[in-house]
Amino acid sequence: MALTKAQQFCLEVKKLAEQYKLPFFIVTDGASATVNSNCEAVSYARKSHIQWEKKHQIDPNHNWEK
């Protein structure tokens, strides 16, 4: 299955964050991504998005990278 533009964008952000060794959370229309290692702000943003996903019947554990 081909990635959507939103998924491709999130992967590019993930690669950039890895290059700079920075935690992040990103959400766009159609995809989100996160890598975190003890950043409270990133953790809070992802937890808030999980609540939004559940409210809109979206599986917060879905991994489109697999």
Phi, psi and omega in degrees: 000132180283147178283148175283168176299321179296317179293318178300316178301313180298321178295322178295319177296319180298316178297319179296317179296322177297319179300320181267358181056050181240141172285153179201163167219130179228142174223137177219175181293102176111352180194158172213161179206152178208144169221124184218142174219078173079031173257114184299319182295317179296317179300315180297316181298316180293318179298321177295320179292324176302317178299317179297316180300313180299319179299329182256022178054041176250134180288112182289349180261002179297133180239101182284351179285343182271000000 
